[in-house]
Amino acid sequence: MPFDVGITRADFLASLGAVVAVPAVPSGPVAIPVVLERGRFFAVPRVARDESVMRLWLDTDGGGFVFSESVARWGLLVIADPAGKARTWTRLPAFVPGASVPAPGGREGRLFVFARDDEERKDPILSGFDGQLGASWFQDRTWTFDYRARRVVLRDSIAADDGPRVAVRFAVGPDGRRIDGGQFPRFSVAVGGEERAMSFDTAATVAQRDNDRSRGSSPAPLVKATSFVRRGVFDAWRRAQPDWTVNEEVSVHRDVSAIRVPSVRLGTIELGPVEFTTRPGDDVFDGEPGLDGKLGGNAFAGRVVTIDYPRAVLAVR
């Protein structure tokens, strides 16, 4: 789920373009300190400066950032934009050994500094964490998201026992090479007898409206994993499949509807029923005209997902 600090996805991709060398990765699997909360993974390393926990949202479909408040809290270095644009960057702090995460391999280890405005501070989706590890962190590495055991593991490479595989696509620059910091995994998904282009979005989230009045007049929204679909595709599904369950205005955000799709296939992998939600103005699809949806944590509940970025394959078991 992209939050790219006040720029559209198209602007973000256009601002990158450089390709960096593949970073070294440790030999053997490395477990990342994480928690899984309602289908969303957060890395929870401890900052060496004070041994406090830094909560970092893991987002395969995001750009990566640190909130300005977190930069101030830990006194992180503020870096001017290399291209001279009106934005700043930072780097992750040093972490306690044994409770750490690696630095992003892309963008020379830099992350955007995200200064939230008043509305963004009120957004429950953007609350309760310190930053986001996105495409620049995942790129050129192999990862396992174990939704069963609630683990994330950095791997050397994908293995035969990781399950059936599907090909993954990445956007490329004018030179035909992958974009540094812009490696957002895409694949083809079969829904309702049609192939749809979607991305793998570990952070796709909905702030669901709580309609249980017994909990009070203004209960806190239920922030949880979802999968996204464009409004136009949602409407097409609704017309073609009138028996699919639809709920309107399901979120504290405006113009968010949900549709339960009874069967979603990723290659030969049957994911079963998946609920897709829309977003206000299709905002998570900015700059992505060829994308119909995003498969999030709710689509992979109880599954183990391994994505090998160098080999451009994803496996599910």
C-alpha positions as CSV (number, residue, x, y, z in Angstrom):
1,M,0.0,0.0,0.0
2,P,1.9,3.0,-1.2
3,F,2.3,6.2,0.8
4,D,5.1,8.1,-1.0
5,V,5.3,11.3,1.0
6,G,3.2,13.7,-1.0
7,I,4.1,12.5,-4.5
8,T,2.2,10.2,-6.9
9,R,3.4,6.8,-7.9
10,A,4.2,8.1,-11.4
11,D,6.2,11.0,-10.0
12,F,7.9,8.6,-7.6
13,L,9.0,6.2,-10.4
14,A,10.1,9.1,-12.6
15,S,12.3,10.4,-9.8
16,L,14.2,7.2,-9.5
17,G,15.7,5.4,-12.5
18,A,19.1,4.6,-11.2
19,V,20.1,0.9,-10.8
20,V,22.4,-0.2,-8.0
21,A,24.4,-3.3,-7.5
22,V,22.8,-6.3,-5.8
23,P,23.5,-6.0,-2.0
24,A,25.2,-8.8,-0.2
25,V,22.8,-11.0,1.8
26,P,23.7,-13.2,4.8
27,S,24.3,-16.9,4.2
28,G,21.4,-18.9,5.5
29,P,18.0,-17.8,6.7
30,V,17.7,-14.8,9.0
31,A,14.5,-14.3,11.0
32,I,13.4,-10.7,11.1
33,P,11.9,-9.6,14.4
34,V,8.2,-9.0,13.5
35,V,4.7,-9.0,14.8
36,L,1.6,-9.9,12.7
37,E,-1.4,-7.8,13.6
38,R,-4.7,-8.4,11.8
39,G,-2.9,-9.6,8.7
40,R,-0.2,-6.9,8.6
41,F,3.5,-7.5,9.4
42,F,5.5,-4.9,11.4
43,A,9.3,-5.3,11.9
44,V,10.1,-4.5,15.6
45,P,13.9,-4.0,15.9
46,R,15.4,-2.3,19.0
47,V,17.2,0.9,18.6
48,A,20.8,0.8,20.0
49,R,20.6,4.3,21.3
50,D,17.9,3.6,24.0
51,E,16.9,0.0,23.3
52,S,13.4,1.1,22.5
53,V,11.3,-0.6,19.8
54,M,11.0,0.9,16.3
55,R,7.9,-0.3,14.5
56,L,8.3,-0.5,10.8
57,W,5.4,-1.4,8.5
58,L,6.4,-4.0,5.9
59,D,5.0,-2.9,2.5
60,T,6.1,-4.7,-0.7
61,D,4.0,-2.2,-2.6
62,G,5.2,1.0,-0.9
63,G,8.2,3.2,-1.3
64,G,9.6,3.3,2.3
65,F,9.7,6.2,4.8
66,V,10.3,7.2,8.4
67,F,7.8,9.6,10.0
68,S,9.3,13.0,10.9
69,E,8.4,12.5,14.5
70,S,10.5,9.3,14.6
71,V,13.4,11.1,12.9
72,A,13.2,13.7,15.8
73,R,12.7,11.1,18.5
74,W,15.9,9.1,17.7
75,G,17.9,12.1,16.3
76,L,18.3,10.5,12.9
77,L,20.4,12.1,10.2
78,V,18.4,14.3,7.8
79,I,19.7,14.1,4.2
80,A,18.9,16.6,1.4
81,D,17.3,15.2,-1.7
82,P,20.1,14.2,-4.2
83,A,18.0,15.6,-7.1
84,G,17.4,18.9,-5.3
85,K,13.7,18.3,-4.8
86,A,11.8,19.7,-1.8
87,R,11.9,16.5,0.3
88,T,14.4,15.0,2.7
89,W,15.6,11.6,3.5
90,T,17.1,9.6,6.4
91,R,18.6,6.3,7.2
92,L,17.7,3.6,9.7
93,P,19.5,3.9,13.1
94,A,21.9,1.3,14.5
95,F,20.0,-1.5,16.1
96,V,20.7,-3.9,19.0
97,P,22.5,-7.0,17.8
98,G,20.0,-9.9,17.7
99,A,17.1,-7.5,17.4
100,S,17.8,-5.7,14.2
101,V,16.8,-5.5,10.6
102,P,19.2,-4.9,7.6
103,A,19.4,-1.6,5.9
104,P,17.5,-1.1,2.6
105,G,19.6,-2.4,-0.3
106,G,18.2,0.3,-2.6
107,R,18.4,4.1,-2.8
108,E,21.8,3.8,-1.0
109,G,20.0,2.9,2.2
110,R,17.9,6.1,2.2
111,L,14.2,6.4,3.3
112,F,11.9,9.4,2.8
113,V,11.1,11.6,5.7
114,F,7.3,11.7,5.9
115,A,5.9,14.8,7.6
116,R,2.2,14.1,8.0
117,D,-0.3,16.8,7.7
118,D,-3.3,17.2,10.0
119,E,-5.5,14.8,8.0
120,E,-2.8,12.2,7.7
121,R,-2.3,12.3,11.5
122,K,-6.0,11.4,11.9
123,D,-5.9,8.5,9.5
124,P,-6.0,5.3,11.6
125,I,-4.1,3.4,8.8
126,L,-1.1,5.8,9.4
127,S,-1.1,5.4,13.2
128,G,0.8,3.1,15.6
129,F,4.1,2.8,13.9
130,D,7.3,4.7,13.1
131,G,8.0,4.1,9.4
132,Q,7.7,1.8,6.4
133,L,10.1,-0.6,4.8
134,G,9.1,-0.8,1.2
135,A,10.4,-1.7,-2.2
136,S,14.0,-0.5,-1.6
137,W,14.3,-2.8,1.4
138,F,12.8,-5.9,-0.3
139,Q,14.5,-5.5,-3.7
140,D,17.2,-8.0,-4.8
141,R,16.6,-10.3,-1.9
142,T,14.5,-13.4,-1.2
143,W,11.8,-13.2,1.6
144,T,9.4,-15.6,3.2
145,F,6.2,-14.2,4.7
146,D,4.9,-17.0,7.0
147,Y,1.3,-16.1,7.8
148,R,0.9,-19.4,9.7
149,A,3.9,-19.1,12.1
150,R,3.7,-15.3,12.1
151,R,7.3,-14.9,10.8
152,V,9.3,-13.1,8.1
153,V,12.6,-14.6,7.0
154,L,15.3,-13.3,4.8
155,R,16.5,-16.2,2.6
156,D,19.4,-16.9,0.3
157,S,17.0,-18.1,-2.5
158,I,13.8,-19.8,-3.2
159,A,13.6,-23.6,-2.7
160,A,11.8,-26.5,-4.4
161,D,9.6,-27.1,-1.2
162,D,8.4,-23.5,-1.1
163,G,5.3,-24.5,-3.2
164,P,3.9,-23.8,-6.6
165,R,5.4,-20.8,-8.3
166,V,4.1,-17.9,-10.4
167,A,6.1,-15.4,-12.4
168,V,6.5,-11.9,-11.0
169,R,6.9,-8.8,-13.1
170,F,8.7,-5.6,-12.2
171,A,8.6,-2.2,-13.9
172,V,11.8,-1.2,-15.8
173,G,13.4,2.0,-16.8
174,P,14.3,3.3,-20.2
175,D,17.4,1.1,-20.3
176,G,15.3,-2.0,-19.7
177,R,16.6,-2.5,-16.2
178,R,14.6,-2.6,-12.9
179,I,14.2,0.7,-11.2
180,D,16.1,1.2,-7.9
181,G,13.6,1.5,-5.1
182,G,10.7,0.8,-7.5
183,Q,10.5,-3.0,-7.6
184,F,6.8,-3.5,-7.0
185,P,5.9,-7.2,-7.7
186,R,3.1,-7.8,-10.1
187,F,1.4,-11.0,-11.4
188,S,-1.6,-12.3,-13.2
189,V,-4.7,-13.3,-11.1
190,A,-7.7,-15.3,-12.3
191,V,-11.0,-13.9,-11.0
192,G,-14.5,-14.7,-12.4
193,G,-13.0,-16.4,-15.5
194,E,-10.8,-13.4,-16.4
195,E,-7.1,-12.6,-16.0
196,R,-6.4,-9.5,-13.9
197,A,-3.1,-7.7,-13.4
198,M,-2.4,-7.3,-9.7
199,S,0.4,-6.6,-7.3
200,F,1.6,-8.3,-4.1
201,D,0.8,-5.8,-1.4
202,T,1.7,-6.9,2.1
203,A,0.4,-3.7,3.6
204,A,-3.0,-3.3,1.9
205,T,-5.2,-2.1,4.7
206,V,-8.8,-1.0,5.4
207,A,-10.0,1.0,8.4
208,Q,-13.2,-0.9,8.8
209,R,-16.2,0.8,10.3
210,D,-17.4,-0.8,13.4
211,N,-21.2,-1.0,13.3
212,D,-21.6,-2.7,16.7
213,R,-23.4,0.0,18.6
214,S,-23.0,-1.9,21.9
215,R,-19.4,-0.7,21.9
216,G,-20.4,3.0,22.0
217,S,-21.3,5.7,19.6
218,S,-17.8,6.3,18.3
219,P,-15.9,2.9,18.4
220,A,-12.4,2.8,17.1
221,P,-12.2,1.4,13.5
222,L,-10.9,-2.1,13.0
223,V,-7.6,-1.6,11.0
224,K,-6.8,-4.8,9.2
225,A,-5.4,-6.4,6.1
226,T,-7.4,-6.3,2.9
227,S,-6.9,-6.6,-0.9
228,F,-7.7,-3.7,-3.2
229,V,-9.6,-3.4,-6.4
230,R,-10.2,-0.5,-8.7
231,R,-13.7,1.0,-8.6
232,G,-14.3,0.2,-12.3
233,V,-13.4,-3.4,-11.8
234,F,-15.5,-3.6,-8.7
235,D,-18.5,-2.3,-10.6
236,A,-17.9,-4.8,-13.5
237,W,-17.7,-7.7,-11.0
238,R,-20.9,-6.6,-9.4
239,R,-22.8,-6.4,-12.7
240,A,-21.4,-9.7,-13.9
241,Q,-21.7,-11.6,-10.6
242,P,-24.8,-10.4,-8.8
243,D,-24.5,-13.3,-6.3
244,W,-21.2,-12.0,-4.9
245,T,-21.6,-10.4,-1.5
246,V,-21.2,-6.6,-1.6
247,N,-21.2,-4.1,1.3
248,E,-21.1,-0.4,0.8
249,E,-19.4,2.3,2.9
250,V,-17.5,-0.3,5.0
251,S,-14.7,2.1,6.1
252,V,-14.3,5.3,8.1
253,H,-12.9,6.6,4.8
254,R,-15.4,7.7,2.2
255,D,-16.3,5.7,-0.9
256,V,-14.9,2.4,0.3
257,S,-17.0,-0.7,-0.7
258,A,-16.2,-4.4,-0.2
259,I,-16.9,-7.4,-2.5
260,R,-16.3,-11.0,-1.6
261,V,-14.9,-13.0,-4.5
262,P,-15.5,-16.7,-4.0
263,S,-12.4,-17.9,-6.0
264,V,-9.1,-16.3,-6.7
265,R,-6.4,-18.2,-8.5
266,L,-2.7,-17.3,-8.7
267,G,-1.3,-19.5,-11.4
268,T,-2.2,-23.0,-10.2
269,I,-2.7,-21.8,-6.6
270,E,-6.3,-21.6,-5.4
271,L,-6.5,-18.9,-2.7
272,G,-10.2,-19.4,-2.1
273,P,-12.6,-16.6,-1.2
274,V,-11.0,-13.1,-0.9
275,E,-12.6,-9.9,0.1
276,F,-11.5,-6.9,-2.0
277,T,-12.1,-3.3,-1.0
278,T,-12.0,-0.1,-3.0
279,R,-10.2,3.1,-2.1
280,P,-11.3,6.8,-2.3
281,G,-10.6,7.9,-5.8
282,D,-8.5,4.8,-6.5
283,D,-5.7,6.6,-4.8
284,V,-3.5,3.5,-4.3
285,F,-3.4,3.0,-8.1
286,D,-1.9,6.4,-8.9
287,G,0.5,6.1,-11.8
288,E,-0.4,2.4,-12.4
289,P,-2.9,2.4,-15.3
290,G,-2.5,-1.3,-16.1
291,L,-3.1,-2.6,-12.6
292,D,-6.6,-3.9,-11.6
293,G,-6.0,-4.8,-8.0
294,K,-3.6,-5.7,-5.2
295,L,-3.5,-8.9,-3.2
296,G,-2.9,-8.3,0.4
297,G,-2.5,-10.2,3.7
298,N,-6.1,-11.4,3.8
299,A,-5.6,-13.3,0.5
300,F,-2.7,-15.2,2.1
301,A,-4.0,-15.9,5.6
302,G,-2.8,-19.3,6.8
303,R,-0.3,-19.5,3.9
304,V,3.4,-19.2,3.5
305,V,4.5,-16.9,0.7
306,T,8.1,-16.8,-0.6
307,I,9.2,-14.1,-3.1
308,D,12.5,-14.3,-4.8
309,Y,13.2,-10.9,-6.3
310,P,16.4,-11.8,-8.3
311,R,14.6,-14.7,-10.0
312,A,11.3,-12.9,-10.3
313,V,9.2,-15.7,-8.9
314,L,6.7,-16.1,-6.0
315,A,5.7,-19.3,-4.3
316,V,2.8,-20.2,-2.0
317,R,2.2,-23.2,0.2
